[in-house]
């Protein structure tokens, strides 16, 4: 399709017609269209930039408010950060309710048969596009030949796009796999031992998920229903561990160039919107759903803080609450919180008597550290605390935790 139908030169003209201090929703995570975002930043003296997990390079100046429900490394310390707490499954409702967008900036493939593909990042973007179309706002697409073609909810009609900007830029990518240290390998082995043939996996990125999935290459009939995935899923596919009759369902992905090449035009990969992947009721329909998430702290009540450090927002709820609830309601499902027992940078225990930050999640199946696996579900609160102290906490803090458990009525 000829891109002159929506010439790039129209962008600044269209932006000049926006209301004061417009809200711009942009593709986040590792798929932000930087070239076009810079043009928008130059054209608008003041605007609100709504982005999930924003990475370094976002506009950082007076006049730009960074809005999000999941804080990324490119916005974490911004004095102009506006954090809006929300489960990821509920973020799309923000766009049709209290936070309507004026502009949606997406990062796409070149058009084909009247459509473009959102490629590696679907997430909340379909809901944002629908919301801005209802209110007469602007949809801008940066067309990039490096973006792989994915299907499902990734497909967007060109009729829903007001301006197309042709700008090829490299996509950010990860290495073919995380470096798995000894602690992560031990945690991964403990979780993998609990996963049988035919289970459905929520697979993230990082050393622990990679170690967990590495331990599952000899399983058969596994399924993937996840918020995001990386190269560890490709490894399972090549090992023959996945059920080839069931599509890999995800909302976004991040990985190596090899992974991006594999998903390009691959019908095995079904990219769907957040309202689907993160709906606890739909998650629960998956057989033997296994959810593996991490946290900054856990306490003797089985509560997890995964979002704040010293009261400052570090990330957000993300999909953790959605998947823990969904997995626990799945027939044969399990939800794990996996983390190191000792924080290497802060030099402190990650297992505490009582978290002093807002709680992100609770009521999971088990807490797993390199020390062992603490069974929680179905145990009374005293047994839960004992399990956490004996099987998950670092040995150097166990005696202190036992004393504090007494004061909390847990011993």
Secondary structure, 3 states (H helix, E strand, C coil): CCHHHHCCCHHHHHHCCCCCCEEEEECCCCCCCHHHHHHHHHHCCCEEEECCCCCCCCCCCCCEEEEECCCCCCCCCCCCEEECCCCHHHHHHHHHCCCCCCEEEEEECCCECCEEECCCECCCHHHHHHHHHHCCCEEEEEECCCCCCCEECCEEEHHHCCEEEECCCCCCCCCCCCCCCHHHHHHHHHHHCCCCCCCEEECCCCHHHHHHHHCCCCCCCEEEECCEECHHHHHHHHCCCECCCCCEEECEECCCHHHHHHHCCCCCEEECCHHHHCCHHHHHCCCCEEEEECCCEEECCCCEECCEECCEECCCCCCHHHHHHHHHHCCCCEEEEECCCEECCCCEECEECCCCCCCCECCCCEEEECCEEEECCCCCHHHHHHHHHHHHCCHHHHHHHHHHHHHCCCC
